[in-house]
């Protein structure tokens, strides 16, 4: 996943609130996308934090259009924005099915 730029207005709100770090953790795989937003920096009261978190979430869904579509195997992408150093880091993860060894045995039938 390529990192999208944060728009100037949102960057200003985050900076003014003392937020120094934003983490977007997307996940999907079953035709549904999920997003967990983490903000770090100066501690905000509960409602102010939640309001800013919702703004970041709304922006992220719009900027990334993450669908979560897949074949049932979980996967995800993480985007971390360091607002102080003005750096961004991306990473991705995925799970895969691993079959164990086959075992043969005799078929047993229960008596009624």
ChimeraX attribute file (.defattr): number of C-alpha atoms within 10 A of each C-alpha:
attribute: neighborCount
match mode: 1-to-1
recipient: residues
	/A:1	11
	/A:2	11
	/A:3	15
	/A:4	11
	/A:5	10
	/A:6	15
	/A:7	10
	/A:8	9
	/A:9	9
	/A:10	14
	/A:11	15
	/A:12	13
	/A:13	13
	/A:14	22
	/A:15	16
	/A:16	11
	/A:17	16
	/A:18	16
	/A:19	22
	/A:20	18
	/A:21	20
	/A:22	20
	/A:23	20
	/A:24	19
	/A:25	18
	/A:26	22
	/A:27	23
	/A:28	22
	/A:29	19
	/A:30	15
	/A:31	11
	/A:32	12
	/A:33	18
	/A:34	14
	/A:35	19
	/A:36	12
	/A:37	16
	/A:38	14
	/A:39	20
	/A:40	15
	/A:41	14
	/A:42	12
	/A:43	12
	/A:44	14
	/A:45	8
	/A:46	8
	/A:47	9
	/A:48	12
	/A:49	16
	/A:50	13
	/A:51	11
	/A:52	18
	/A:53	18
	/A:54	13
	/A:55	14
	/A:56	22
	/A:57	17
	/A:58	11
	/A:59	15
	/A:60	18
	/A:61	15
	/A:62	10
	/A:63	14
	/A:64	13
	/A:65	10
	/A:66	18
	/A:67	16
	/A:68	20
	/A:69	16
	/A:70	14
	/A:71	10
	/A:72	14
	/A:73	13
	/A:74	16
	/A:75	19
	/A:76	20
	/A:77	18
	/A:78	18
	/A:79	19
	/A:80	18
	/A:81	20
	/A:82	15
	/A:83	18
	/A:84	10
	/A:85	9
	/A:86	9
	/A:87	10
	/A:88	17
	/A:89	12
	/A:90	15
	/A:91	13
	/A:92	13
	/A:93	10
	/A:94	12
	/A:95	11
	/A:96	9
	/A:97	7
	/A:98	6
	/A:99	6
	/A:100	6
	/A:101	5
	/A:102	5
	/A:103	5
	/A:104	5
	/A:105	5
	/A:106	5
	/A:107	5
	/A:108	6
	/A:109	6
	/A:110	4
	/A:111	4
	/A:112	3
